[in-house]
Structures are given as structure tokens and as C-alpha cells.
Amino acid sequence: MFAPLKRMLQEVITEGRLTVRDHQNRIYDFGDGSGEPVAIHFTDLRTQWQFVRDPELTAGEAYMDGRLILDRGSVYDFIELAMRNMAKHPLPAWAQTFAKLRRMKRRVSENNPQERAASNASYHYDLDQRFYDLFLDTDRQYSCAYYAPGITRLEDAQAAKKRHIAAKLQLEPGLDILDIGCGWGGLARYLAAAGNARVRGITLSTSQLRAAIEHVPPQRGETVFAFDDYRTVTGQFDRIVSVGMFEHVGSANYKTFFESVGRLLKDDGVALIHAIGRLDGPGPTNPFIAKWIFPGGSLASLSEVTSAIENTGLLISDIEILRLHYAYTLRAWRERFLQHRARAVELAGEAMTRMWEFYLAGCEAAFRHQFLMVFQVQLVKNISAVPITRDYMIEAERRLAATQPVILRPVPELPLQPAKHGGQSGSG
């Protein structure tokens, strides 16, 4: 085995059981032998060298094109084993050169002016829309669900997420609401119907916009969808919500984002920002995610968020941290994706299917073993705009659970394919 790779694995993998087969079919074992075995195969020496130099990027790329093969276990098993060990034994300093460089140029790589923001959104969200039906719920909620007590189904958890957000927004009849990054419009339709409100949803994805407009509108309230950027929206709104969009703003634009929210929110209004964040302080996006999944993406620490909010006319009235909720959400997405893996290959090809496998598995493992979380920050301009205790949120959620209209987007039935394990498919 390539000596630097062997040394790195010996230092990092101290728990579990990892077997590595190198390009000459020599076998090496790492870890203490506990747990379910995981076995991988590097097909060439060059990949082993790249893995040592930049493992965070190389692992995903090598899995995509078949240079890293799962001989035993799934890609999730491999990533979970690696991240679980890395939480206790970080990569050696000599293997973190590229990570340090990414940290240094973070603000440049994550800067998303309007034209670049639109291009980045199109890259991810303007895929064949049938691809998302392989793993999302019927309302295409592409963000962290809320696993309230007793909830196990993805659909129920996503409905609970919408109730949780609506409760924090203090829905009242007749409100004007702005949804920044509305996706396929599911949350906007829910808020319109549950609150008999007028909701304007904006997105930078033409495919999402088309689907949102074509959807049957809610029976109560009103929804209007538009291709627009948060920096160019005009008007004043009683409520502003943004779910899963702040990750696309970029660290160089955090201040601008909250200044825009402050400009658009009425003096007695309430805003709610729901986004993935970091518990370990500011840092660059995972390089595989940044290159192949979400170009320009950025995960903010709370220290960055709170400092960006200062002096924008906004006040933080509530912060909630959702810890393992996204791990449960990603597990549900990953399992559904694997059930429909054959269909994914038909729609996007083998390499892209592997890319999405690695993405979903890596994100789930990261929420379990690294410093990722989801934050919900409630913002006001008037310190008295919301009650001084959180009881109103709980009461509103219970009321909405009893009366909420169910607004689901019908999708065609997809034939289930059994999830495969091991072998060159690595599909877990």
C-alpha cells in the first residue's frame, strides 16, 4: 500500500473494522475489529495519492467514477465509519493542506452576486424534476423535516416542519408573506391556506418556478411565484420566511441578506430563517459538496449569523437548534433514493447516481458525527412584536395540527427496486 495512505489510515481509523484492498490486490486492515466490517478497493495508485492529499474531495470523486469500490458494506457504512473516527482523530496536519487553503479563500469562493447565484441555483435545482420525486415527500420539501414526538414517516415530519414554522410566524388572516427561496412552493401554499394569507414566493430556479406556478393553488389565501433575487425584491411584508435558502447566500453576502430582510419587513413584522449551520465556528464548505452538489454553498456559524444581523434594524427574538432532525431526514431520503436507484440511473446515468448516493450518505453521517445542525432564527423589528414566552408557538402548532389543510402534490407511483448492498454498485 502507498505508505502515506497507510500511515494516515492507521492514525485515523482506530475504531471499527476497515479493510482496504490496494491497486495490487494487497489487503490491509485498520481499526480495532469491532462492529460490522467495511471493505474498500482503490483501483490505482494515483487515486491513493490523491486521497492522501485531499481525502474530502477525492473520496466522492473516486466513488463517482469507480476508482473507489465498496467490496463490503455500503457507501454510507464507509463514510460513517470514517467520520465517526475523524471526530476523535482528525486528519494528520500534513493531510490538511487543501483544507487550509479552502479556509483562506472562503469568502471569495462563496461570494454569490446575482448572476452567479442564479447560475448556481440552476445547476442544482434545474435537473430533470422527476429525479427529485425519487426521494422527496409528495410536497417536495427539500429541507430538514421536524421529527416531533411520535413522528416516524417523512411526510408527517415535513408537515410538522411547516406547522412549526407557521407557529413561529404567528399566522393571522390577511397577512402579506414573502417566501425567499420558495422551492416548488409547498410551504408558500401551506402558509396561504393555513393563514388565509397572500404569499409571494421567489426562486432562482426556472424549473421550480414553473412547477410552483402550475400547481393547483390553495383553496384559501393566495400565492404568487416569481423569478427574483432577495436583493431586488420590493415592497413591505408582514412576515418573511426563508427555508433552506440561506445556505446559498455565501459568507460574503450575509450582511446584505439581513439588510434586505430588514428593508422588506414591516415594523411590526416577524421573520423566520431556517438554515443548515455549523456548531464548531466558521469554516469552508465540504469540497465535494461545493464542487459537485451546491456550488457557492456556505454553512454559517451562529457567530456569523448574529454579527451579520447586528445594525440591520432587526432584533433576534428566538433561536432554536435542531440537531439530529436532518440526520433522520437524510436517512429517509437516502433509503428512498436507493429503492429507486435503477430509475435514477435511467434519468441521470450511473456517475450522477453515485454522486447523489455519496452526497446523501455523506450529509447524513455529517449530521451524526460532525458539527452540523439546523438553526431557526426568529427576527423582529419591534421588541414587543411576539409574546415574551414560547407558549404561543406550542399552542399554535397544536391548533394547526388539528385543523391544517393537507396540500399535497400528486406524483406518479414509482416502482420500488430493492436496495443493493456491496459490490461495485456501492449502493448500500
Order of alpha helices (4+ residues) and beta strands (2+ residues): alpha-beta-beta-beta-alpha-alpha-beta-alpha-alpha-alpha-alpha-alpha-beta-alpha-beta-alpha-beta-beta-alpha-beta-beta-alpha-beta-alpha-alpha-alpha-beta-alpha
